[in-house]
Amino acid sequence: MQTAIVIGAVLYALSGTGDTVQTQVDDGIVRIEREIDRQVNGIDSTFRQELRRELDRRLPAVTP
């Protein structure tokens, strides 16, 4: 009987540890996704600015 109680307590403790680890992993994934989004948005913004400058340089000025 004592063995069953000890095994039950160990399983319960490991279950809590597993939940904690899963939460930490999930939080880490969210942080990484946010950083990737920021970097992609920065690249996109920079690309658009460079493209606009290049087009302005190549295209003739519009006169009304």
C-alpha positions as CSV (number, residue, x, y, z in Angstrom):
1,M,0.0,0.0,0.0
2,Q,2.8,2.4,0.9
3,T,4.4,1.7,-2.5
4,A,1.2,2.7,-4.3
5,I,1.0,5.9,-2.3
6,V,4.6,6.8,-3.1
7,I,4.2,6.0,-6.8
8,G,1.1,8.1,-6.9
9,A,2.8,11.0,-5.2
10,V,5.8,10.8,-7.5
11,L,3.5,10.7,-10.6
12,Y,1.6,13.7,-9.3
13,A,4.8,15.6,-8.7
14,L,6.1,14.7,-12.2
15,S,2.8,15.8,-13.7
16,G,3.2,19.2,-12.1
17,T,6.7,19.5,-13.4
18,G,5.7,18.5,-16.9
19,D,3.1,21.2,-16.9
20,T,5.7,23.8,-15.8
21,V,8.1,22.7,-18.4
22,Q,5.3,22.8,-21.1
23,T,4.4,26.3,-20.0
24,Q,8.0,27.4,-20.2
25,V,8.4,25.9,-23.7
26,D,5.2,27.6,-24.9
27,D,6.3,30.9,-23.5
28,G,9.7,30.5,-25.3
29,I,7.9,29.7,-28.6
30,V,5.7,32.8,-28.3
31,R,8.8,35.0,-27.7
32,I,10.6,33.5,-30.7
33,E,7.5,33.9,-32.9
34,R,7.2,37.6,-31.9
35,E,10.9,38.2,-32.6
36,I,10.6,36.5,-36.0
37,D,7.6,38.7,-36.8
38,R,9.5,41.8,-35.8
39,Q,12.4,40.9,-38.0
40,V,10.3,40.0,-41.0
41,N,8.3,43.2,-40.7
42,G,11.6,45.2,-40.5
43,I,12.9,43.4,-43.6
44,D,9.7,44.1,-45.4
45,S,9.7,47.7,-44.4
46,T,13.3,48.2,-45.4
47,F,12.7,46.4,-48.8
48,R,9.7,48.7,-49.5
49,Q,11.7,51.8,-48.8
50,E,14.6,50.7,-50.9
51,L,12.3,49.7,-53.8
52,R,10.5,53.0,-53.6
53,R,13.8,54.9,-53.7
54,E,15.0,52.9,-56.7
55,L,11.8,53.4,-58.6
56,D,11.9,57.1,-57.9
57,R,15.4,57.2,-59.2
58,R,14.6,55.3,-62.4
59,L,11.3,56.7,-63.3
60,P,11.0,60.1,-64.9
61,A,9.4,62.9,-62.8
62,V,5.7,63.5,-63.4
63,T,4.9,67.0,-64.6
64,P,1.3,68.2,-64.4
